[in-house]
């Protein structure tokens, strides 16, 4: 496992992600010398993406002069 500081990981994040995808070797990212997160390759089928219906919130029911406008 490779160890990097948050500052270094932030500077090379795109290359770091590509390296982890290619090699499969995880990277531990530290903050003030303490492990904060581990960046690792996700195995196929490990995460199931579920489509969720958007919840009604602010802006869903327009009233007054803005009704029907974008």
N, C-alpha and C positions, 0 to 999 in steps of 0.2 A: 504494500500500500504506500502510496505517495502522500506526502504532507505538504500543504501550502498555506500561506497566510491568506486572509480575506483580501487584502490589498493586491497580492500577487495574482490570486485566482480571478479577481475582478478584471485585472488588466489583460489576462489571456483567456477569458472565459470561453470564447468560441473555439479556440484551438484546444482548450482543455476538454470540452465536450466531445470534440471529434476524436481526441486521443482515447478517451474512456470508451467511446463507441467502438473504436477500432481494436483496442487491446483488451478491453474488458477488465482492466485493472482499476479498482476504485481509488478515489482521491479523497483524503480527509482534509477539510478546510478548517483552519483554526482561527480563533479570535483571541488575541492576547495570550497565545500559547495553549489555549484550551480548545479541544475539538468542538466545533459548532455543528457541522454537517458532514455527511459523506456523500460524495457524488459517485454514483455507480450506474452501470448499464442496466436498463430495464429489460427483463426477459420477455419474449413474445408471449402474450396471453396473461402476463402478470397483472396488468391493470385493464379492467373492463370499462370502456367508456360508455356511459349511459346518458342519453339525451334527456334533458329535463325540460319541462314546460316552463316558460318564463312566468314569473309571478307578477301579478298585477301590482303595480306600484305607482309612484308619483309620475304623472304624465300620461297615465293610461286613459283616464276619463277627463278630457278637456272640456272646459266650460267657457261660455262667453265668446268673445271675438276671436279667440285663438282656435276655436273648434274647427277641425278639418284642415288646418294649415300645418305646414312642416316647419 
